[in-house]
Amino acid sequence: MTPLFTRVTVAGVGLIGGSLALAARAAGLVGEVVGYGRSEANLGVARERGLVDRVAREPAAAVAGADLIVLAAPVGASTTLAEAFRPHARPGAILTDVGSVKAGVVEALEARWSEGRLVVGAHPIAGSESSGAAAARADLFRGRRCIVTPTPATDREALGRVRALWEGVGAVVEEMPAALHDEILARVSHLPHLAAYALVSAFGETRIAGHRVLDYAGSGYRDTTRIAASRPELWRDIALANRAALRGALTEFRAVLDRLEHLLAAGDGEGLEAVLGAAAALRQRLGGER
């Protein structure tokens, strides 16, 4: 089978970038895969596991001859990487990313890439608190949604090829405007991460009558705060890049917390049960783990 892309550069061979490389190789969608990153140790793991064919530590060597360049580093590094790669990329090379924030990132990438029309923003809604090449797995995207965010400038052929890549690794691809993506993800991804970090920060060092509170944490606390074990660098960049939408989500969340506090202060069991019952019904509609 003729591969969709002859040579792909993955900048950031971690959970997402590594899983994409592994899945695309397994499906015969790509020819050669070149891994690029900061950590020699992580690149070594990527090479040993067969996520990539070879690794490169210099931008020129990383993107030479690549027809697709995937930015899978934290969103704060995307524009810097694009600028580093641009002088060495061949004409016609498609640039895509996997970041959790799209509007500002895609706009910046279009402005910095030699052919802005060949920039295609993408965000696979998949992952875990684990990171690095060691965490990559070929089935990570199977049945998961991947949102692509074309702009009026986006080349339709480039968009189609990026769509085909994600569909080929098992993702369900949906197109939407970048700003809409950011408003939605602020509420169902970015805010939950901040809330998990806040729960740990609020009580992590608390002692009551000499007892360390976290020593008594059960499965509820552990499940709720699991994602607070994620890389702080990653979520710092996401929070800052999407801060306008995220502040709106925080305001909405704070209003619900205030409502709960009011019901507790009033001893309003009926009202409290109504709020909790409505939330439980919504959570049941959400279904099992995705």
C-alpha positions in Angstrom: 0.0 0.0 0.0 1.3 3.5 -0.9 1.7 5.4 2.4 -0.3 8.6 2.9 2.9 10.4 3.9 6.4 9.3 2.7 8.3 10.9 5.6 6.8 12.3 8.8 8.6 14.3 11.5 7.2 14.0 15.0 8.4 16.9 17.2 7.7 15.6 20.7 7.6 11.8 20.8 5.6 11.5 24.0 2.2 10.0 24.8 0.4 11.7 21.9 3.1 12.1 19.3 4.5 8.6 20.0 1.1 7.0 19.9 0.3 8.7 16.6 3.7 7.5 15.2 3.2 4.0 16.4 -0.4 3.7 15.2 0.4 5.3 11.8 3.3 2.9 11.3 1.2 -0.1 12.2 -1.5 0.9 9.8 0.9 1.5 6.9 -0.1 5.2 6.7 3.5 6.5 6.8 6.8 5.6 5.4 9.8 6.9 7.4 9.1 8.5 10.8 11.7 10.8 12.3 11.6 11.7 16.0 12.7 15.1 17.2 12.8 16.3 20.8 14.8 17.8 23.7 15.4 14.6 25.7 18.0 12.2 24.4 16.8 9.6 26.9 13.2 9.9 25.6 14.3 9.7 22.0 16.2 6.6 22.8 13.1 5.0 24.2 11.2 6.0 21.1 13.8 4.4 18.9 14.0 1.2 21.0 10.2 0.8 21.0 10.0 1.3 17.2 7.9 4.4 17.4 10.3 6.1 15.0 12.8 4.9 12.4 15.4 7.4 13.5 15.9 10.4 15.7 17.3 13.9 15.1 18.4 16.6 17.5 18.8 19.4 15.0 15.9 21.1 13.1 17.5 20.7 9.7 18.1 17.0 10.0 14.7 16.5 11.6 12.5 17.9 8.8 14.7 17.4 5.7 12.4 15.8 3.1 9.4 15.5 5.4 6.0 15.9 3.7 4.3 16.1 7.2 5.6 17.7 10.3 3.6 17.0 13.5 4.1 19.4 16.5 3.4 17.3 19.5 5.2 19.4 22.1 3.5 21.6 24.8 1.4 24.3 23.1 3.8 27.0 24.4 6.6 25.6 22.2 4.6 25.2 19.0 5.5 28.6 17.4 9.1 28.3 18.3 9.3 24.9 16.8 7.6 26.1 13.6 10.1 28.9 13.3 13.0 26.6 13.8 11.7 24.1 11.2 10.6 26.6 8.5 14.0 27.4 6.9 14.6 23.6 6.4 11.2 22.3 5.4 10.7 21.3 1.8 8.1 23.3 -0.3 4.7 21.7 0.2 5.3 20.3 3.6 2.2 20.2 5.7 2.4 21.4 9.3 0.0 20.1 11.9 -0.2 20.0 15.7 -2.0 18.1 18.4 -2.4 20.8 20.9 -5.4 21.2 23.3 -5.7 25.0 22.4 -6.4 25.9 18.8 -7.4 29.5 18.0 -4.2 31.4 18.9 -1.9 28.6 18.1 -3.2 28.0 14.6 -3.2 31.7 13.9 0.4 31.9 15.0 1.4 28.9 13.0 -0.2 30.2 9.8 1.7 33.4 10.2 5.0 31.7 10.7 4.9 28.8 8.2 6.2 29.5 4.7 2.9 28.3 3.2 0.3 29.2 5.9 -2.4 27.4 3.9 -0.6 24.1 4.7 -1.2 24.5 8.4 -3.9 22.2 9.8 -4.8 22.4 13.4 -5.8 19.1 15.1 -6.6 17.9 18.6 -7.1 14.3 19.5 -9.2 14.0 22.6 -7.3 11.2 24.2 -4.6 10.8 26.7 -3.8 10.1 30.4 -1.6 11.5 33.2 1.3 9.4 31.9 3.8 10.9 29.5 6.8 10.2 27.4 7.6 7.6 24.7 7.3 4.8 27.2 3.6 5.6 27.6 2.8 5.5 23.9 0.4 2.9 22.6 -1.1 2.1 19.2 -4.7 2.0 20.2 -4.8 5.3 22.0 -7.0 7.0 19.4 -9.3 4.2 18.5 -12.9 5.3 18.8 -11.8 8.7 20.2 -12.8 12.1 18.8 -10.2 14.1 17.0 -11.2 17.7 16.2 -9.6 19.5 13.3 -9.9 23.3 13.0 -9.4 24.5 9.5 -9.5 28.3 8.8 -10.6 30.0 5.6 -7.0 29.9 4.5 -6.6 26.1 4.9 -5.7 24.1 1.8 -8.5 21.5 1.3 -6.1 18.8 0.1 -3.9 19.3 3.1 -6.9 19.1 5.4 -8.1 15.9 3.7 -4.7 14.2 4.2 -4.6 15.1 7.9 -8.2 13.9 8.3 -7.2 10.7 6.6 -4.3 10.2 8.9 -6.4 10.5 12.0 -9.2 8.4 10.6 -6.6 5.8 9.7 -5.5 5.4 13.3 -9.1 4.9 14.4 -10.2 8.4 15.4 -13.6 9.9 14.7 -12.8 13.2 13.1 -14.9 16.3 13.5 -14.3 19.8 12.1 -15.2 23.0 14.0 -13.9 26.6 14.3 -10.9 26.9 16.5 -12.6 29.4 18.9 -15.5 27.1 19.4 -13.1 24.2 20.2 -11.4 26.4 22.8 -14.6 27.3 24.5 -15.7 23.7 24.7 -12.4 22.3 25.9 -12.0 25.0 28.5 -15.0 23.4 30.3 -14.5 19.7 29.8 -10.7 19.4 29.9 -8.8 22.5 31.0 -11.0 23.4 34.0 -11.1 19.8 35.3 -7.3 19.7 35.3 -7.1 23.0 37.2 -9.8 21.7 39.6 -7.8 18.5 40.3 -4.6 20.5 40.9 -6.6 22.8 43.2 -8.0 19.9 45.3 -4.4 18.6 45.8 -3.1 22.1 46.6 -5.9 22.9 49.0 -5.4 19.8 51.3 -2.0 18.3 50.3 -0.2 19.5 53.4 -3.2 19.8 55.7 -3.0 18.3 59.2 -5.9 18.0 61.6 -5.1 17.2 65.2 -1.7 15.9 64.0 -3.1 13.7 61.3 -2.0 14.2 57.7 -5.2 14.5 55.7 -3.8 12.8 52.6 -3.0 9.7 54.6 -6.8 9.0 54.7 -7.5 9.6 51.0 -9.6 6.9 49.5 -10.5 6.0 46.0 -12.9 9.0 45.6 -10.1 11.5 46.2 -7.6 9.5 44.2 -9.9 9.2 41.2 -10.9 12.8 41.3 -7.3 14.1 41.5 -5.7 11.5 39.2 -5.1 14.0 36.4 -3.2 16.3 38.8 -0.3 13.9 38.2 0.0 15.3 34.7 2.9 17.4 33.5 2.7 20.9 35.0 4.5 22.4 32.1 1.9 21.1 29.7 -1.1 22.4 31.6 0.6 25.7 32.4 0.9 26.3 28.7 -2.6 25.2 28.0 -4.1 27.3 30.7 -2.3 30.5 29.6 -3.0 29.9 25.9 -6.8 29.5 26.6 -7.1 31.9 29.5 -10.0 33.9 28.3 -12.3 30.9 27.8 -10.9 29.2 30.9 -11.7 32.3 33.1 -15.2 32.1 31.8 -15.4 28.4 32.7 -14.0 29.2 36.2 -16.7 31.8 36.8 -19.4 29.2 35.9 -17.8 26.6 38.1 -17.5 29.0 41.0 -21.2 29.9 40.8 -22.0 26.2 41.3 -19.7 26.0 44.3 -21.3 29.1 45.8 -24.7 27.5 45.3 -23.6 24.4 47.2 -22.1 26.5 50.0 -25.4 28.4 50.3 -27.4 25.2 50.5 -25.1 23.8 53.2 -25.3 27.0 55.2 -29.1 27.0 55.0 -29.3 23.3 55.9 -31.4 22.9 52.8 -31.3 19.1 52.3 -34.0 19.1 49.7 -32.2 21.7 47.6 -28.9 20.0 48.0 -30.3 16.7 46.9 -31.9 18.3 43.8 -28.5 19.8 42.7 -26.7 16.5 43.4 -29.4 14.5 41.7 -29.3 16.6 38.5 -25.5 16.3 38.4 -25.7 12.5 38.9 -28.2 12.1 36.0 -26.0 14.1 33.7 -22.9 12.0 34.7 -24.8 8.8 34.0 -25.7 10.1 30.5 -22.0 10.7 29.9 -21.4 6.9 30.1 -18.3 5.0 30.9 -14.6 5.9 30.5 -13.5 7.2 27.1 
